[in-house]
Amino acid sequence: MNVFCWNCRGFGETDDPTISYLRHCIQKYHPSILFLQETHTTVAAASLRTSHQDLPNFYGVDSVGRSGGLFLCWADSIDIRVICSDDRFIFCKLVVDAIPYMKHDMYCMFIYGEPIFMYREAFWNKVSDVILGYSPFVVIGDFNQVELHSDKLGGSSSIRGQDVFSSWKFHNNLIDIPFFGPRFTWSNGQKNTDCIMERLDRAYATADWFQLFPFSSITHLQILVSDHTPIILHLTQPSNKSKRPYRLDNWCLSLPEVADLIVSAWDTQAKGSSMFTLSRKLAAVQFAILKWVVKHRISCGINWSSVEYDLEQSSSLICDSQTTDALSSLRHDRLQLISKQHSYWCQRVKLRKEILDGLPSRFLFNKVKQRASKQRLVALRSATGEWLYDPPTIEAEILQYFQALFGTPSTNS
């Protein structure tokens, strides 16, 4: 089971690549739980942007204008029961069907730390009161607090709130979950000596938690679309997953390099019968296309894997202002390229939809049927303007509407 946690810094805009990158991460890492902070939108809007994923269940806190907002969604294999929540955290009880040896409850607090320093100590005290008496549990999210001097690069050498946070951690018997990947999870996006990088996104757990999940670990991804990197909590050791077959989309055939690749592969010489020669040529074309698709693997027209690899190589060299400046410049260049690609593909999808409308085909039918099987009604606005999220309540509202619409009006005798 994986938990994907990300301060996305805005999830309501449709003209930026945030949603595209999130879909790429979900397809690549297959999280069972997704937690987003600073969505800058309502829970209903966020659920509509993730309803097509395999995470149909959701809970959250609406943003206040363009500030804040929490969104939590999870797979059917997990039963999450929210105990309490506010605009800074969601505290839950977890029941995982995929872990048969679990014989008692476990808890998780998804947190977005207080960003204003003067209110931070009161926030930690509130969190302590909430988790008191619960065990085992894990706390994960953006803490908005640096814990160690090694978790900060650039800026002032003093760390405000460090002593209070360390006392809070010790008081609740929390242990830092080890991480892999780049050390810093946040950057102010500046260059040269103005660049500041910090490790703000973390996860802590109790000793009882580590007895249940001794291989718990955190993976840091790259700082790319947001100024925060996504982090992934793994409860077990990574397992070997079966690879999905690669396919060459129809639009790729219009590229000159693909046509040249097929011609070059078809010229492969093989001695033998005509059928053997044909089979060797087809195998050579198949291998060449597979190699090309793996190299140009994309999500929504953007090669996220290539971008992540470039940033990973640059972030591994961070040690001073010069290397952070190189990483910031690389990230800025990649974001400009991603923005152009995203705009192109959004327009291309619109044009393709206009072309395909009214042209029935087996492929189009199967795609529509496949999409229809995954569709869920996650929210409905009632006649009074109130948003409904509970499935039985939504069902009752729909039945009441159609009964009033098609029912036989009562007549007085």
MARDO-922634 format. One record per residue: x, y, z of N, C-alpha, C, O in turn. Coordinates in steps of 0.02 Angstrom, whole numbers, plus 50000, padded with zeros to 5 digits. Each point is the difference from the previous one (the first is absolute). Example, Ala and Ser with C-alpha at 12.3 -4.5 7.8 and 13.67 -1.06 7.14 Angstrom:
<sites>
506604971650390499555005950000500455006050000500524999950033/499305005449931500425005950003499615005550037500255005550008/
</sites>
This chain:
<sites>
500434994050000499575006050000500445006250000500475000550039/499395004249917500375006349995499545005850016499415000049983/500885005150050499645006250015500355005749964500595001450013/499065001949942500285005449960499785006650031499415001350007/501085002850012499875006350035500345005749963500594999649984/499035005950004500295005449960499665006750016499395000549999/501025004450016499755006950003500035002849929500525002449977/498924997249988499985001449928499965007549985500105002149943/499765002050108499965007349992499515001949945500165004149956/499254993050046499495001849951499804994249957500414997149964/498945000950041499764994349962499375001749961499674995649972/500165010850026499385002049968500075002649930499515000649964/501115001050015500095002849933500064994549948500314994850012/499395006449930500024995049946500525001849948500124996049954/500205009850051500475002149949500724999150022500465002649967/499664993650088500694998450020500084992550002499514996450002/501115001149998500124992849995499964996350066500224994350004/499515008750049499974996650065499604993649997500234994850025/499185005449944499584994049996500334994749957499984994050016/500345008149929500354995249957500564996550038500084993949994/500305009950044500554997050038499744995450055500294994850014/499165007150018499704995750051499774993449971500104994750030/499595005549911499794993849967500604995649982499974993950007/500575009349971500614996249986500254996450063500184994249996/499825009350060500244997050062499554994350024500244994950025/499105006049968499534994850020500094993749958500004994450026/500085006649908500104994249956500664996650012500064993949991/500445009850030500674997250010500084996650067500314994750005/499415008450049500134997550067499414996450031500074996950053/499345003449917499404996350022499875000850075499984995050035/499925011149989499875000850072499314997550019499535000349960/500424997250101499354998150027499655005850034499395000150006/501015004950015499745006050032500345006049969500605000049989/499015005249996500265006249972499795005750045499425000950016/501085003150005499865005750044500325006249969500605000349989/498985004749996500225006349970499895005750049499485000450033/501015004149971499945005950042500025006349956500275000049945/499425005350081499955006349965499704999049930500305001949950/499114995150049499664998849936499745006449969499915000449939/499965004650102499735006549977499334999249964499835003949956/499794991050064499354998849968499554996350049500214998550056/499195000049923499534996350042500124992549995500334997749954/499404998750094500064992749999499634997149939500244995349969/499195007650015499624997649942500395000849936500014995449958/500325010350033500405001249940500604995349997500164997349947/500175001650110500574995550001499804992949985500364996349967/499065001650059499774993149988499844998849926500114994549975/499645010649990499864999349929500634999049959499994996949947/500575005950078500634999449963500364993550015500504998449967/499284997850083500314993650016499514994149996500194994350013/499195007049969499494994850000500134994549949499754994450008/500635007149939500144995049949500554995250022500124995049967/500235006650088500544995750023499694994350042499404999950012/501034995450009499774994350040499975001950074500154995850043/499675010349972499945002450069499325003350008499965006150004/499504989949998499335002949996499755003250064499545004149998/500754994150060499775002650064500395006350018500605000449988/499075004450042500355006250014499705003750060499434998850020/500985005650007499805004450055500475006149996500554999449972/499245006250054500445005749996499725006150036499474999850032/500905005549963499825006450029500055005349946500525000649967/498955003250022500005005249948500515005450016500145001550059/500135001449889500455005750009499605006250019499405000449987/500945004350044499695006450015500245005049947500555002750005/499034998449945500215004149943500554996449962499914994449977/500665008850016500574997149965500544997750049500594999749982/499204998550078500484998050051499794993450031499414998950013/501084996749998499884993750035499634994949957500035000249939/499634995350095499644994649967500364993450007500584999549982/499084995450043500274993350008499554995149961499395000849999/500934994249971499614995049963500324993250010500604999049989/498994996250033500234993250014499554995149962499395000450006/500914995249955499614994949965500364993350005500614999850010/499014994849984500304993450012499634994649960499455001049975/500884993250020499754994349961499484996150040499945000850061/499684995049904499494996050033500294994750046499664997550044/500995000849946500314994950043500155002650070500214996150043/499695010349969500145003150065499365003350026499645003349964/500244995650100499435003250033500285005550045500314998650051/499575007649931500235005750039499405003250034499505001949969/500554998750096499475003150040500295006250034500434999650044/499325006149936500255006450026499765000950071499404999850014/501085001350032499845001150070499875007450012499505001850032/500945002549944499905007250006500445003549948500464997049972/499395009350016500385003849950499885007450010499515002150031/500965001849943499905007249994500385002349939500184995949957/499965010650036500325002549940500744998449996500325001649950/499974995050102500714998450000500144992550003500574998049988/498944997950026500144992850004499364995949991499445002550007/500674991149977499464995149997500254993850037500494996949980/499185001450075500214994350042499524994249987499405000850006/500894993349975499594994449977500194993550034500554999250026/498984996349973500114993050018500034996049936499585000849956/500924994950037500114996249938499854992650011500214997050049/499425000249904499884992749998500194997849929499675001949952/500864994050043500284998149936499834992749986500244995650035/499365003249913499824993149983500594996149973500034993850005/500465009849965500574996649969500514997650051500494996749981/499415004950083500474997950052499634995450048499735002450050/500254991049936499584995450039500234999050071499604998150043/501045003249972500254998650068499865005750048500174999550059/499515005949918499835005550044499434997850047499464998449977/500675001750088499504997850049499775005850045499594998950045/500665007049944499765005750038500035006249956500264999949944/499465005450082499935006149960500675003649993500444999350041/499625004649905500575004549992499735006749974499465000449971/500935004850041499765006749989500515004149960500604998650000/499145006449966500435004249958499745007250004499415001349994/501065003350016499835007149998500335003149939500615000149993/498975002549962500245003549941500015007450018499495002950017/501105000149978500105006550032500255005249950500384998549954/499405007650057500295005949966500175005050055499555003350027/501094997249991500225003950057499825007349996499925002849946/500035000350112499845007150005500555004149968500574999750023/499285004349925500535003949966500215006350039500545002649988/499034999950057500155006150037500354998050065499734996250040/500865006549971500414997850056499675001250067500064995750044/499615009949966499735001750066499444995350021499854999650060/499834997049893499464995350016500244992750001499604995550012/501045003449975500234993249989500004995850064499814994149999/500415008850057500024996150062499304997850021499914994350023/499605010149970499314998250017499754994349955499624995750021/500605004449916499804994749954500284993250022499654995049999/501005004950020500294993650022499654997450063499904994050007/499915010550038499644997950060499324997049982499774995250031/499915007849919499354997449978500074993149970499594995550013/500935003549947500124993449970500134994950055499764994349995/500625007550056500154995450055499364997950035499924994150018/499615010549991499374998450033499594995249957499654995750027/500395005149907499594995849955500264992849999499604995350003/501065003849993500284993249993500114996650067500234994350002/499615009150053500114997050066499584993750008499405000049990/500944994550029499654993750013499934995649939499764994350007/500455007949934499954995949940500694997149983500505003550004/499504990149978500624996849979499824993249968499524996950020/500875001049930500555003549966499745005149951499444999449974/500965005750012499795005049952500615003149965500574999550024/499285003649920500515003449960499745007049984499405001049991/501055003850007499855006949982500395001749938500614999349998/499045003049949500345001349936499725006449970499405001550006/501035002249960499785006049965500545005449999500594998750011/499185007349975500445005950000499965003250069499495002950018/501064996650021499995002350068500145007650006499905002950052/500335000149894500185007150001500495001650056499985005550029/500454989849987500485000950054500634996049984499974994049987/500615009350015500644996649993500204997150068499945003450051/500284990349949500184996850063500755000450014500195001350057/500244997749893500724999750009500345005249955499725002149950/500894999950069500385004749959500194996949933500075003549949/500024989950050500164996649938499424999749952500084998249942/499315003750082499415000049958499885006849968499465001349973/501045003150030499925006749971500645002049964500554998850024/499375004349918500565002549961499845007149977499505001249965/500925003650055499905006949982499585003750052499704997050044/500285009649949499615004050047500325000650068500604998750007/499015003250043500245000850068500204993350031499684994949986/500845005250054500234993950033499564998150060500024994350023/499585010450002499564998650057499364996649975499775001449944/499954994350098499394996449983499485001750052500034997650057/499485006549925499485001950047499534994150013499794996649953/500055002350111499544994750018500314993250006499644995150011/501025004349982500334993650002499934996650068499844994150004/500275009650050499964997150067499294997750016499914994650029/499605009449954499304998250014499814993749962499674995650026/500545004149911499834994249959500344993650027499694994750003/500945005850016500364994350027499674997550064499954993950012/499835010750030499654998150062499344996549984499834995050031/499815007649919499374996849980500124992949974499634995450017/500885003749943500174993549973500194995150056499784994350000/500625008050048500224995750055499414998350045499944994350023/499625010549989499424998950044499544994749972499704996250038/500235003449896499554995249969500364993649978499704995849966/500945003550052500384993849986500004998449925499884994349980/500275010749980499994999249927500714998749975500485002950024/499564992749926500634998149969499985002049927499504998849965/501045004250011500045002249930500034993949954500424995650010/499145004149941500014994549950500565001649950500005005449971/500464989950017500565001449954499765001549930499484997449978/500905006749986499815002049933500554998449950500584998950018/499225000949919500464999049944499865005349947499435002149992/501084999949973499925005149949500315006650021500385000150048/499465005449918500285006550018499835001950072499464998350025/501015005150009499895001550070499475005450010499604999650047/500395005449910499565005850010499354999049962500004997649944/499455004450088499344999149970499665006649982499445000049973/500885005650042499705006649983500555004749978500574999650024/499265004949929500465005049977499625006549988499424999949979/500915005750035499675006449987500055002149927499745005249981/500604990849977500035001449929500475005549979500025001949942/500375000750105500475005449984500664997149976500114994050000/500345010549979500654997949974500575003050041499915004550040/500684992749947500625002350032499925000050077499754995250028/500485010050005500005000250073499305001050029499914999250060/499605002549898499315000950025499624993350004499454999850027/500854994949947499654993549999500004997050071500514999850033/498914997849988499924996550064499644993449987499504999849965/500774994850063499704993449993499954996950070500465000550040/498964996449973499874997150066499644993449994499684998649949/500394997450102499634993650004499405001150047500074999650061/499355001749909499395001550037499514994249999499604999350047/500414996649901499524994549992500314993650027500514997649975/499194999750077500294994250035499444995550025499415001249990/500804993450045499544995550033500324997350063500594998450001/499015001350052500224997350064499524994450021499415000149980/500844995250059499584994550023500214997950070500555001750023/499004994750012500154997550066500394993449994500044997049946/500245000850111500384993750000499544994149983500224995249969/499145005250053499534994649984499884999549925499904994649973/500135011149994499915000049927500574996249966499884996149954/500735005150068500584996649971500004992550015500304996249962/499385001750092499944992950013499544996649950500104994349981/499395009549996499554997349949500295000649930499924995549959/500425010250029500285001349933500745001850007500185005949994/500244989250017500725001450011500355002849939500545003050006/499174996149934500315002449938499715006649977500085001949942/499595001750103499725006549981500555004749976500535000550031/499335003049915500495004749973499645005449960499424999249981/500935006350007499745005649961500435000949938500614999750004/499075001549940500355001749938499855007349982499425002049995/501115002049996499935006949978500045000249924500494997549971/499025005449996500035001149928500355006749987500385002350043/499515000749901500355006249981499555006050009499394999649992/500915006150024499645006450001499905002249928500485001949966/498904997950011499895001249929499435005149989500145005949991/499254991950010499445004449985499865004750059499905006049990/500094991350071499915004050060500695001650029500514997549977/499495006950074500645001250034500154994750053500515000350034/499034994949974500114994350043500064993749958499694999449947/500714995950077500054993549967499474995350029499875000350059/499844995349901499574994850029500424995050039500584998749982/499144998650071500324994650037499544993950001499395000849999/500904993350002499624993849998500204995750060500594998550009/498924999650031500124995650057499884992749978499464998249977/501074997750030499954992949985499974996250066500425001150044/499104994449962499944996150062500374993349995500174997050051/499955000749889500354993749990500565001049951500065005349969/500354989650023500545000349951499705000049930499504996649988/500805007249966499755000149931500014993049969500474996250009/499005002349956499944993549967500085000949925499875005449973/500324989349993500075000249927499314999949968499624995350010/500235009949952499355000649968500054998049927500505001149967/498964995850010499994998149930499985006249956499675004950017/500684995049928500055005749955499424999949950499834994849972/499885011050018499475000649950500315000449931500545003049992/499134994249958500285000549932499975007149974499525003650013/500994998449951500015006649971499644999949933500014994949964/499685010550020499655000349936500195006549965500145005050032/499864994749903500165005849959499355003349979499624997149961/500255008850065499385003549982500015002149927500535000749969/498875000350004499925001649930500365006549981500265000649945/499745004350101500315006449984500754999449990500305004049965/500014990850067500724999149993500204998349929500565001449978/498984995449985500164997849932500105005949953500304999349946/499465006650074500095005849957500685003350009500195004549963/500194993250088500665003050011500504997249950500034994049989/500375010349979500504997649951500504995150030500204995349967/500005005750096500494995650030499734992950009500384995249994/498975004150019499704993450007499974996549932500144994149995/499675009749953499994997149933500694997849979500084994549972/500435009550040500694998149983500224993950041500364995849975/499415003950086500184994350043499724993549973500344994949999/499035005349979499684994049972500344997849935500134994149990/500035010849967500344998449937500684996950013500194995249968/500175007750080500674997450016499964993050028500414995749983/499105003050061499944993450030499774994949948500194994150004/499415008049948499744995449949500564997749952499944994849968/500585009150028500564998349955500454994750031500524998349970/499304999050088500404994850032500044993949955499504997649975/501104999850015500114994249957499994993750042500294999750054/499374995249921499964993550033499994994549948499635000549951/500784994350059500034994449953499504994650021499944998450059/499714999049892499514994850013499425000549953500035003549949/499434993150068499415000149957499675006850002500175004350040/499344996649915499655006449997499645001550065500015005750024/499654989250005499645001150063500485001550057499845004150043/500744992649959500495001350052500275007149994500085003650050/500074998549888500245006849989499485005250021500175005050031/499194993649952499465004550020499955000550076499925005450027/500124988850007499955000150073500575003950032499905003450050/500714996149921500585003650027499935007549990500185004050043/499554997949898499895007149987499485002950048500085005550027/499384990849984499485002350046500275000550071499835004750036/500584990549984500305000150067500465006050008500025003250052/500374998449895500455005750002499615006550006500205004550038/499244996149925499585006050005499695000550069499995005550029/499774988949998499705000050066500505002250053499835004150044/500774993349953500525001850049500195007349995500095003450050/499974999149888500185007149990499465004650027500155005150031/499224993149956499455004250024499974999850076499895005150032/500204988949998499994999350072500545004350032499885003450050/500714996549921500555004050027499845007449995500155003850046/499544998349900499825007149991499465002050051500045005450029/499454990349981499465001750045500255000550072499805004550037/500654990949983500285000350067500385006550011499975003150053/500404999049896500395006250005499565006150002500175004950032/499264994949933499565005849994499354998950038499485002849981/500544993250071499414998650040499735006650029500375003850030/498994997549961499725006550018499334999150036499684994849996/500125010550039499345000550030499715006749979500275005350016/499174994449947499695006149973500495003949957499995006150000/500444990349963500465003349955500625002750033500415003349967/499694995650099500585002650036500414994150026499734995650033/500905004549953500444994650023500225001550072500555002450012/499004996150035500135001550070500604996050026500395002650040/499694991249938500554995950024500675003149982500465000050041/499595002749899500625003349979500145006250042500575001250020/498915002749993500085006050040500224998250071500455003150028/499224991950001500184997750067500724997650003500365001350049/499864995249900500684997449999500515005649997500514999950036/499365005249923500465005749995500065003750067500545001850021/498894999250012500005003550064500334995850055500345002650044/499554990949952500304995650050500765000249995500355000250051/499924999749888500725000349991500285006750025500545000150030/499105005349959500245006650022499945000850075500455002950032/499004994749998499905000850072500484995850041500145001750058/500124992949914500474995850036500675003550010500414997850040/499715007749923500645003650005499955006250043500495003850005/498944997450028499915006150038500475000250061500004995350040/500385010049965500445000950058500135007350015500215001650056/499665002949897500125007150011499535004149956499584997249965/500505009550037499575004449961500074999049925499535001149963/501074997050015500114999149928499604994149973499705000449947/500314994150091499624994049978499255001150006499624997449959/500165006350092499295001450006499765004649943499444999549977/501005005050001499845004449944499924996049937499565001349959/500884993750032499954995749941499354996050000499684999249948/500114998450112499374996350005499415004549986499534998149965/500485008150062499455004749989499945001849926499445000549973/501135000449993499985001749929499724994149959499615001049954/500614993050064499754994049965499254999350010499634998649953/500145002350109499294999450014499605005349962499464998549974/500805007650023499655005449964499954998349926499485001149969/501064996350001500004998249929499504994449987499625000249951/500384994850092499544994349990499285002150008499564997649964/500295007050083499325002350009499755003949940499424999549981/501025004449988499815003649940499834995249943499505000949965/500914993950028499874995049948499354996350015499614998749954/500284999550109499404996450019499385004249986499494997449977/500555009050038499435004549988499815000149926499414999849983/501095000649973499875000049929499704993449977499524999849961/500774994650063499744993549981499294999050025499584997249965/500295005150097499334999150028499485003949959499464997449986/500705008749995499545004049960499874996849932499444999849976/501104997549993499934996849935499544994050004499564999049958/500554996850093499614993950005499285001250020499554996449979/500345008850062499315001750016499615002049937499434997949990/500905006149967499685002049938499914994149953499504999549965/501004996050035499974994349955499434995250019499674997149957/500235002150108499454995750024499335002949978499554996249981/500375010450023499375003149979499884998849925499444998349980/501085002749979499934998949928499834992849985499594998549957/500744996950078499884992949987499304998050019499684995949967/500065007050088499324998550021499505002449948499504996549986/500625009349984499555002549948500024995549939499484999049967/501114998250019500054995549942499644993450012499674997349956/500415000050107499724993450015499255000150012499674994949991/500065010950029499285000350014499604997949939500105002649945/499444992750066499584997749945500324994849956499694998049950/500924999750065500324994949960500064993650041500514999150033/499004996549967500024994050041500534995249977500124999249940/500214997750108500514994949985500044995350060499795001850055/500494992349934500074995250055500455002850054499874999150060/500675004249920500465002850048499665005350043500065000050061/499565004549906499655005350037499484997050046499915002450056/499734992549921499494996750041500314996950062499735000750055/500834995849936500334996850057500265005150051499964998850060/500305006849915500255005250044499435003150040500075001250060/499375000149907499425002850034499724995150051499825002050056/500154991649925499744994950046500464999350060499764999350057/500895000949931500484999550055499945005950047500034999250061/499905006849912499935005950041499354999950039499985002150058/499484995649910499354999850033500014995350060499675001350050/500714993249945500034995250056500345002950061499904997550055/500515007749936500375003150056499665006350026500225002950050/499244999349916499685006250021499634999150065499664994950011/500395010050032499655000150064499705006950011500285005149980/499144995050052499695006250018500245001750070499784997050049/500685007749956500325001550064499685005950036500075000750061/499575003649903499695005850032499405002249958499994999249939/499505003550096499395002249966499735006150038499965000050061/499845005049901499705006050031499244999150002499694998749948/500035001950111499284999050009499615006049973500295005049979/499054994450023499585005549976500075006250043499875005649976/500354993650086500105005850044500695003149993500155005050032/500284992149924500665002749990500534996950044500585002049998/499234993050043500484996850045500364994349965499694996149963/500985003350048500384994649970499934993750042500095000250061/499764994349907499924993550033500584995449981500184999649941/500114997050108500574995649987499874992850020500314995449973/499235003450073499864993350024499604996249948499485002449978/500744991549999499644996349948499274998750014499595001149956/500214996750105499284999150012499615006449994499435000049975/500865005650048499655006449995499925002149927499485002649980/501054996349980499965001549928499474995749967499605002549960/500384991150057499504995549971499295002150017499565000049958/500345002050106499335002250021499805006549964499415000849983/501075003750006499845006349965499804998649928499535003149975/500824992349992499844998449930499314996749995499605001849957/500274993450088499344996649999499435005050013499484999749967/500635004850080499485004950016499875004649940499435001949986/501114999949978499925004449942499584996649945499545003049973/500644990750010499644996649945499304997850021499564999649958/500344999050107499324998550022499555006149993499424999549981/500865006350036499615006249992499895001749927499495002949981/501004995149975499955001749929499524995449963499615002449959/500414991050055499604995249963499444996850041499604996249973/500385005350091499484996950042499315002749983499925005449973/499584990750044499315001949988499775004850054500024998250059/499785007849923499785004850052499374997550036499554997149969/500445004050095499424997750039499415004749987500095006049993/499324991150004499395004049988499534999050059499954994550027/499725010749991499514999650055499334997549973499745002749952/499994992150080499364997249977499435004450024499424998549986/
</sites>
